Amino acid sequence: MASPDTNATWKYPYQPLKADPPEIRLITLLPGQFSSPICATLSAASLQGKPAYEAISYVWGDPTVTAPILLDGIEFLVTASLESALRHFRLEGDSRVLWADAVCINQLDIQEKNSQVRFMGNVYTWCSQCLVWLGEMDQDDGHAAFDMIENLAEDSCVIS
C-alpha cells in the first residue's frame, strides 16, 4: 500500500455513504478550456431520488501512470486514462454531472467498494447516458478496443 505522502488520493476526505436509502457519489465536472486543469466537486446522491448524471465507462489503463485533478480543491490522483476522459468530456461553458468508479467509490475502503459494486448495474441503468472512453488513438488500448468492436460487428453480421 502506498504511503500518504506518495499518493494524493489519501488526502481526499471521503465522507461515508448512507446504506438506507442507498447513496452513490457523483462528480460535478466544472467547465473549462481543454488545456486548463480538471476541477470537480464530489457529492453524495440517493439512488431513490434518481439523480440526473452520466456514467463514464473507460479503459483504466496502467494504474501506476497517474495525473492530478482538483477534487473539492484537493489534489486527487486518477489514472492518466481517466484524466484524459474527463478532459475530453468536459464542457467549456457548463458543468457536467458524472459517475466514474475510480473517483466516486473510495478505492481505499474495501467495505465501501464491496457495497458499491452491488449498485453498479443500477448506476449504469439509471444514468441519462453512458459515455465510453477507449483512450487516445495513439495508445494501444484505443486501437485494441476498436479492433475488438470491429471483430464483434463482423461476427454478428449474417450474410445469407
N, C-alpha and C positions, 0 to 999 in steps of 0.2 A: 504494500500500500504506500502511496506517495505521501511525503510529509506535507504539512500545511504550507510550508514555505515554498515548495516547488509546484504546488497545484492550486491555482487560483479558485478552482471550484470549491475548495474547502472554506473559502472566505464568505461564500454566499449563505446568508442565514435563512435557510428554508423554514417556513412555518408549517407545522403539522396540518395534514388534510383531515377533514371530518369523514367518518365512515358512514354516518347515517344522518341525513341523506348523503350519498357518496359525492365526493368532490374530486375534481381534477384541477390542475393548474393550466393557465393559458398565458401565452406570451402576447403582449401588445408591442408589436414591432413599430417603432416610431419612424415617421417619414424622414427621408434624407436622400442626398445625392448618392450615386452609385459608389463613389470613392470615399465617402465620409464614413467614420466609424459606425458600427452597428450598435444602436441603442434601443433598449427594450425595457419593459416592466413585466413583472410576473404577478399574477393574482389567482386566487382560488375561485372556482365556479362550481355550483351544484349541478350535477348531471340532471337532476329532476327539473331544473329551470330551463333545460335545453338551450344552453348559451349558443350564441352565433360565433362560429370560428371556422377556420380552415385547418385541416390537418396536413402535416408535411410527411411524406414518405420519401426517404432519401437513403442513398448509399452512405454508410457510416464512414467508410474509408479507414485509413490507418489511425488507430486510436492514439498513437504517440505523436502524430502531427496535428498540432492544435493551433488555434487562433483565438485571440480575446474578443469578447463582445462586452458591452456595458449593460449589466442587468440591474435595474434599480440603482444605477450609478456605481455599481461594484464590478470590478473586472471578473469575468467568468470565462473559463476556457471551454471551448467546444472543438469538435473535430474541424479540421480545415474544410471538409466537405459541407458540414452544416453551416459554417460561417459563409461559405460561398452561396449556399442555397438561400440563406437569409438575405444576403446582399442582392441576389438576383430577384427574389420575391418582394423585396422592399419597394414600397411606392414612394414617389417623390413628394406628393402632396397630402397623403392621408396615412393614418395609422392602419395597421392590419393585425387582426387578432388571429393567432396561430396556436397550434399544438404541435410540439416536437418532443418526442420521448426523452431525448438526452438532456433537455432543459426542464421540461415540465414534470419529470419524475426525478426525485432526488436519488441519483445513481449511487450514492454512498450509504443509503438506508435500505438494507436488504428487505426488511419487513414492508416498507412502503413500496419498493419495486414489486414484490410478490403480490401485494394488494392491487396496485395499479394495473398490472398485466391483465388481471381479470376484466378490467373495464376497456381494454384496448379495442376489442371488437365494436363496442358501443361508440367509442371515441371516433373511429373511422366511419361507422354507420351514420352517426348523427351530425357529422360535420357538413357544412354547406357545400364544400368541395374538398377534394384531396389533391394537393399539389405534389407532383412527383419530381424529385431531383436525382438525376442519374450521374451527375458530375460534369465537370468541364469536358468538352470534346477532346481536349488534348491529353486527358487522363485515361488510363486503361479501363477503369471502372465504367466510364460512359460508353466506350466502344464495346465492351463486353456485354453491357446491358442492351444496347441497340442490336447487337448481333443475336442475342437471345430472343428479343422481341421479333426480329425478322424470321428467325427459325421457327418460333411458335406460330407466327402468322402463316408461314409456308406449310407447316404441318397441319394446320386447321383447315386449309383450303382443300376442298374435294372437287376434283375435276371429273366430270362424267361425260 
